[in-house]
Amino acid sequence: MLLQSATLAFKRLSLQSLVMPILRFFKENARWVVGGFLLTFFSSFGQTFFISLSAGEIRAEYDLSHGDFGLIYMIATLGSALSLPWVGKIVDYFTPAKVTLMIVPLLALGAIGMTFSSHIITLVFVIYLLRLFGQGMMTQNALTAAARWFTASRGRAVSLVTLGHNAGEAVLPVLFVVTVSWVGWRYSWLLAAIALLVFALPIIAVLVSKNREPRADDPIPLVTDGRDWTRPEVIRDPLFWIVLLGMLAPAFIGTTVFFHQVYLVELREWSMPAFASAFSLMAVSTIIFTLISGALVDRFSAIRLLPSFLIPLSLSCFVLGGFEAQWSAFAFMSLMGISYGFSSTLMGTIWPELYGTKHLGSIRAIIVSMMVFCTAAGPGLTGWLIDIGVSYPKQITAMGVYCVCACIMMVFISKAFQKRKTLELEKS
């Protein structure tokens, strides 16, 4: 009995030590956190998990195979990836509010285009707009602003801002499926455009219109940022490209699975509504581990978390690829949520630790461009492999093997970054 009481007390203390600082931090910085949260939430309209909810209808209306639609999606997404290094630099020259006023109407234009598109060329341009200004610029604006507004509490800030992605994954698939049953898939996209223009645009612009300045009561940073690298310097850094091989794995795998979710459900003879409900489970898992990872980053640094964040993702691939029962979808979503939680926080915190904040927008534009490139390559490559008869479950298992290899590689990369940062601090 005494042991049980002590265990319960420990759990309560751990929960309190995690939740209370977050609540206090949110109360003190609500306008900036909510503004960033809404940016990432409404980026969902350009994310693969949302666009792919219309994949079946798009393939049917345009008479496309899985490979055909995958190719179209890849072309449009590659176009947005090539545009991001140039468009993404605007966050270094304009305030978050001004950037919001530029990108939200263009994202809404993409949603309107999806409503009225009737030609393949138009479809490519529509997806290009959704990917560039949804997945790309909405996230770019939110995470760059959060990284600059906060230093000692950057992990906590980024973890709260990125919860917008998780909220979108939890709410929007089910909401979209219900809306489609009422007004059809095309007018559901029109409602998305209205939500962007009427709700998202004015509220986000007001929330982020005031820049956050450092306060006297801000905690002292336990982890110092790296020196301010320029974008050409970062591009020439071999460690940058190596760490990207691990950091981009969740985007590649998640996009691939979500893009072909309709095919996977048909292949396994699952229920589509049941599979859609598993997104909520992933969102809960992601939220929990996003908050945990935010606290861990502030305490230990993002660099030290690199070697472990892909382990749950590798397990999720092995489960989804190796088991056919419906429960494997829920296990996959839960495990993926753990890696998503860690990777979403790391994606917003690792780069200022390594390369500083002065040119962060330009640097992040390259990173987001590479992330978008991965999300383009995944659906296109796997769609082509499906068309030529390569087993989709075996493809998913191969992704799990890649994650294991990346985990091993990140052990050495983490040590290399720590050593280099120590040398930089000694020189300064």
Secondary structure, DSSP 8 states (H G I E B T S, - for coil): -HHHHHHHHHHHHHHHHHHHHHHHHHHHTHHHHHHHHHHHHHGGGGSHHHHGGGHHHHHHHHT--HHHHHHHHHHHHHHHHHHHHHHGGGGGTS-HHHHHHHHHHHHHHHHHHHHH--SHHHHHHHHHHHIIIIIIHHHHHHHHHHHHH-STTHHHHHHHHHHHHHHHHHHHHHHHHHHHHHH-HHHHHHHHHHHIIIIIHHHHHHHTSS-----TTS---SS-------HHHHHT-HHHHHHHHHHTHHHHHHHHHHHTHHHHHHHHT--HHHHHHHHHHHHHHHHHHHHHHHHHHHHH-SGGGTTTTTHHHHHHHHHHHH--STHHHHHHHHHHHHHHHHHHHHHHHHHHHHH-STTHHHHHHHHHHHHHHHHHHHHHHHHHHHHTT--HHHHHHHHHHHHHHHHHHHHHHHHHHHHHHHHHHHH-
